[in-house]
């Protein structure tokens, strides 16, 4: 079989002599992706945070957290390939693996369509792109994405506020997978144009922000906002995901007490449907579309 060569989201060429047979996944969504592509047998390691599919995860050793993988444990598993994410894993850990000669594929999808393409790339890396299970999964992914794109233009979008953390209160910029998922499913992220500002006082409107040259390559896609700012943006609804922060009914009560129309429409939503790229989107798009439609 000829070697497999792909380019990851950091622009690096990743070449394998053949399909990956021993895979360590440092990303929960990719553990799910590999299993749903019908290649669960290739998985030899995962993180503490990988939880689906439960039966697959239960049979795999953990190599630590997404940001704190135990490098020696990963190397000891002799993986053909490590699946990582530029945002979720630390640069130091990924560089340490590369220095040990481990092949690392780094993903960084910022759009739902990017996640579907990532799923197709994984199928190639695993050598299952012609298998019936993988082909059906990819077909359903493309159909779901395209159906949502067509439906999006048929009705005015619902303006939503979607926090990702409560203390400090944080939300999402438009240049994120979560924001694109909302947009695809018929919602508008009211903070899509709001970057994170540095320092903290600037993010909270108490000081002048640093100029771009001083911000450098720091991530500006997750702004810290105030409740007054939320009210000023006047969302139609508030969506509370259960991850990365597990929003509670006590959290919901805070938003229901705010003087805005959205106070009467505070709803809980699956964080996995909003932020897991790839296979989860196959059915997740329909679930998010259904939830948004009920808010119209």
N, C-alpha and C positions, 0 to 999 in steps of 0.2 A: 504494500500500500504506500502511495506517495506521501511525503511529509505534509503536515497541515500548517499553513501559515496564515495568521490573522493579525490585524492591527488593533490594539486595545485603545481605550478612551484617553490614554495619556500619549497616544501617538507612537507607541513602541511596537515593534514587530515581535510577535510571540510565535515561535515555531516549535512544533512537536514532530517527532519522527513518525508518529501514527496517532490514532485516537487515544485520548487520555483514559487510562485504565485505573489510575489511583489518584483521586481528587480530594484535596482538603478544601473545604469551603469556609471562608472567614466571614461570610455574609448570610444571614438567615434566609433572605429571599432567594439566594442562589442555591442553597441547600434544597429549598422547595423546587426551584427551577430544574435542577438536575434530576430530581426524583420524578417530576411530572413529565420530563422528556423520556422517561422510561429507562434512565441510566442510574438508578439508585445504587446498583451494584458497584458502580465506580467510586462511590463515596467511601473514604477511609477515615475522615476526620471532620469535625465541625466545631462551632463555638458554643459557649455556655448559653448563648441567646437563641440558638437555632431550636425551634420548637415544632416545626412542621416539615414533612408529615411525621406525626408523633411516632409511628412504628419504625420508620427509618432512622429518625434521630436517636431513639432509645438504644439502637444497636451500634451506635458510633461513639468512639471516644472523643471527649472534648479536649481542645488544645488551649482553652482559656477564653478570655473575652475578645470582642471584636477589636478593641483598642489595645488589649494586653495579651496577645497570643504568646504562648510559650514557644519560642523559636525552636528550641531543642526538641520539643514534642512534635512539632510540625515536621522537622527534618527526619526524625526517627520513623515517621510513617512512610518515608520514601515516596512522596507524591510525584506523579508526572506533572501535575499542575496544581497551583493554588489559585483559588478564585477570591478576588479582593475587590474593594471599592475605595475610590479615592477619598470619599468623604467619611466613610465609616471606619476605615482602618488608618493607622498612623503611618506617616512616611517612614519613620525610623524602623518600624517592624517590617515593612515591605522591603526596605533596602537591606535589612539584615538577612532576610530570606534570599534575596537576589545574590547577595555576597556569598551565601552558602551554596550557590548554584541551583537554587530552586526556581523553576519557571513560575512566574506570577502573571496572571492576567488581571488587569485593573479596569474595572468598569466605572462609569460615571454618567448614567442616563439622567438627563434633565427633562425629558419629554416622554410621554407614553409611547410614542412611536420609536424612540430610542430604546426603550425597554423591550419592545417586540423584536427589534433588530438584534438586541443583545441575546435574546432567547434563540434566535436563528444562528448566531455565532456560536453559542454554547453547543447547539446541536452538531455543528461542524467539528468543534473541538473534541466532542465525545464520540464522533463518528456515527451518529444516529440520525443524521438529517434525512435519510431515505426510509427510516423505520416508520411503520404505520402510526404508532403512538405519537411520535414527534411531529410527523407531517400533519396529523389531525389537530394537534395542539396549536401549531403555528397557523394553520388555516383558520381555526376559531379565533385566534388572537387578531389576525388581520381583519377578519369579518367584523368582530366586535369593535375594533378601532374605527373602521370605515363607517359602520352603521352609526356610531356615536358622532362622527364628524358630520354626517349628513343631517342628523337630527338636531345638531347644535344650532343650525341656522334657522330652524323652524319656529323657535319661540324666543322671546327675550330672556336673557340670563338672569338668574337669581344672584343678587349681590351678597356674598357671604364673608364672614370673619371666621378664620380657622386657626386658632392658636395651637402651638405645639408644646408649650410649657406654661406653667401657671405662676411660678415664683422663682425667677422673674418671668413676667408675662412676655412670651415670645411668639412670633408668627412667621409667615413665609412670604418671601419675595416672589415675583413672577417667574424668576429664572430657576425654578425648582420643579422636581417631578410632581410633588403634591399639588402645586398651583396649576400645572398643566392638566393633571387628572381632573381637577375641579372644572377647569375651563372646558375640557373635552366633554364633560358630563352635564354641561348646562349651567354652570355657576361662574361668577366673576369674583376673583379674590380681591377684596377691597384694599388690600395692602400690596398688590402686585407691583406698584411703582415705588414702594418704600424700602430703600436699602438699609442695612444695618450701618449705623454711624459709630465712629470711634472718636473719643473715648466714651465710656458708659454715660457720662453726663450729657454728651451730645445726642446719644441715642434717645435719651429721655427728654430732650428739648431744653436742657439746662446750660448748655455751653455750645460754642461753635465747633462744628465737626472738623476733623483733620482733613487736609487736602488729599486728593487721590495718591499723590506721590509718597505721602507718609503712611497711608493705609497699606500700601504695598499689595501683597497677595493674600491678605487676610480675607476670610469669607464674609461677604456682605449680604448674604441671602436670607439671613434669619434675624430680622430686627427685633429689638426689645421695645415694646410699646406700652403706653399707659392706658388705663381705662378711659380717660378723657379723650384720648386719641381714637379709641374704638368708637365711642359715641359720636365723635366728629365725622367719622367715615360713614356713619349711618348704614350699616349692613341690613339686609332684609332678614338674615338668619345667622345664627352662630352654630358652627359645627364643632363638636368636641370629640376628637379621636381618642382611642384608648391606648395609643402609643405614638411617639416615644414617651409622652407623659400620660398616665392613666387618669384622665379627668373624671372626677367624681360628681355625685349629686350636689355636694357642698360647693364645688367649683361652678356647677351649672347655676346654682342659686345666686352666685355673684353676678353673673351675666343677666339673669332674669330680673335683677334689681336695678339694672341700668336704665336711664331714661331714653330709650330708643325703641323703635318698632321691633327690632330683632329680639327684644326681651321676651316676647311671647312665642318665639320660635327658636328655642335652644335645644338642639338634638344631638344625640350621641351617634358616632359613626366609627366603623372599623378603621383603625390606623393602617392595618395591612392593606386594605383596599385602596387607601390613598397613597401609600408610599412604597409598597413592594412592587418592584418592576419585574416584568416578564410574565410568568405563568399565572400569578395571582390576578393580573389584570384581565385575564381571559374571562373570568366570571365577575371580577370586581367591578369592571366598567358598568355592567348591567345593574349591579347592586347600587352603585353610587348614582347612576342615572335615575333609578327608581326613587331613591331618597330625595334627590334634587327636585324631581317632578312633583313630589308630594308637598314641596315648599312653595310651588307656584301659586 
